[in-house]
Amino acid sequence: MTNSYSGKTVLITGSSRGIGAATADYFAQKGFNVVINYVSNKDKANDLKNELEFKYNVKVLVIKCDVSNEEEVKAMYKQIKKEFGKLDVLVNNAGIAIDSTLEDKKVEDFKRILEVNLIGTYNTCKIIGMDMFKKKSGSILNISSTNGIDSFYPYSMDYDASKAGVISLTHNFALSYAPYVRVNSIAPGWVNTEMNKELDEDYVKEECKHILLGKFAEPEQIAMEIFHVAVESTYFNDAIIKVDGGRC
Ligand SMILES: NC(=O)c1ccc[n+]([C@@H]2O[C@H](COP(=O)([O-])OP(=O)(O)OC[C@H]3O[C@@H](n4cnc5c(N)ncnc54)[C@H](OP(=O)(O)O)[C@@H]3O)[C@@H](O)[C@H]2O)c1
């Protein structure tokens, strides 16, 4: 087991399950101390903490924080600094989607999607990223989506707009924090997580015909790419990287 990243710390927002949990596992496997963030699934977050500490002998801190709330993000970062001194990598992964037909869409849902996906990313990029910039060291990886680049699923037009916004934030924060903090975005295509559990089976089959690799990604596959871009790479900056198996 390689432990070359021992002593480094990552915060992965929304890491109680799905892509975030797989990413927490991957970073811990590489020797990182991990901050797991959740908003409602306390048990899942704590189970993951116990699992990672047992498997990889790293320090894991669990913090409840709604990333859309600026004060909660400030409190979360204060707790991280108290525990670990500093943060090396920030992965902005927390996100929600509320799929519905155009007729059923509600402005309240749209606002909540923007608050979590877009304002949440802004809050952490501003509060934590600014400190990284002052310390002249750090890496930020924002999870956007191919939906924020190519619109092909009107049921999630509100979500798509939020992810286009995350891409825009990535460019602006990369400019703001250069040359000390690299800011990039991974844009996954379809991934097998709870977010897609309501999808109709026939729709999934049809979508797979439009993926060159023929299937949805597993969260672990996205985690590997997140780690590569956020940690191993030295020259990815201001980049929006599609990880979608190739769309046709
Ligand atoms: N799945 C896909 O096909 C896909 C494709 C492209 C991009 N993405 C993006 O990848 C990211 C992860 O997606 P996923 O599929 O892994 O989602 P998921 O399984 O639904 O998990 C979402 C995670 O976000 C957390 N979360 C939700 N609202 C939050 C808030 N206000 N503050 C803090 N944490 C919050 C959840 O915490 P709790 O467990 O406590 O609720 C959970 O840990 C999202 O940004 C999503 O938009 C997903």
The ligand as an ORCA input file, in Angstrom:
! r2SCAN-3c Opt
* xyz 0 1
  N     -24.733     10.294    -10.611
  C     -24.520     10.876    -11.784
  O     -24.920     10.331    -12.834
  C     -23.789     12.180    -11.864
  C     -23.402     12.636    -13.128
  C     -22.729     13.855    -13.242
  C     -22.454     14.589    -12.109
  N     -22.854     14.119    -10.883
  C     -22.552     14.962     -9.737
  O     -21.692     14.252     -8.862
  C     -21.943     14.667     -7.515
  C     -22.252     13.446     -6.664
  O     -23.372     12.789     -7.219
  P     -23.900     11.378     -6.696
  O     -24.578     10.742     -7.830
  O     -22.834     10.668     -5.964
  O     -25.021     11.893     -5.673
  P     -25.765     11.138     -4.473
  O     -25.464      9.690     -4.462
  O     -27.168     11.597     -4.537
  O     -25.039     11.800     -3.173
  C     -25.156     13.174     -2.944
  C     -24.256     13.568     -1.797
  O     -24.374     14.991     -1.611
  C     -24.711     15.265     -0.253
  N     -25.492     16.485     -0.152
  C     -26.694     16.775     -0.690
  N     -27.071     18.024     -0.369
  C     -26.078     18.539      0.395
  C     -25.872     19.791      1.035
  N     -26.780     20.779      0.978
  N     -24.727     19.981      1.743
  C     -23.808     18.999      1.845
  N     -23.944     17.785      1.250
  C     -25.070     17.567      0.532
  C     -25.467     14.031      0.218
  O     -25.442     13.957      1.640
  P     -26.555     13.094      2.454
  O     -26.210     11.638      2.213
  O     -26.363     13.498      3.868
  O     -27.879     13.457      1.889
  C     -24.645     12.927     -0.474
  O     -23.483     12.658      0.275
  C     -23.093     15.673     -7.580
  O     -22.583     16.981     -7.620
  C     -23.759     15.337     -8.889
  O     -24.454     16.420     -9.420
  C     -23.509     12.943    -10.739
*
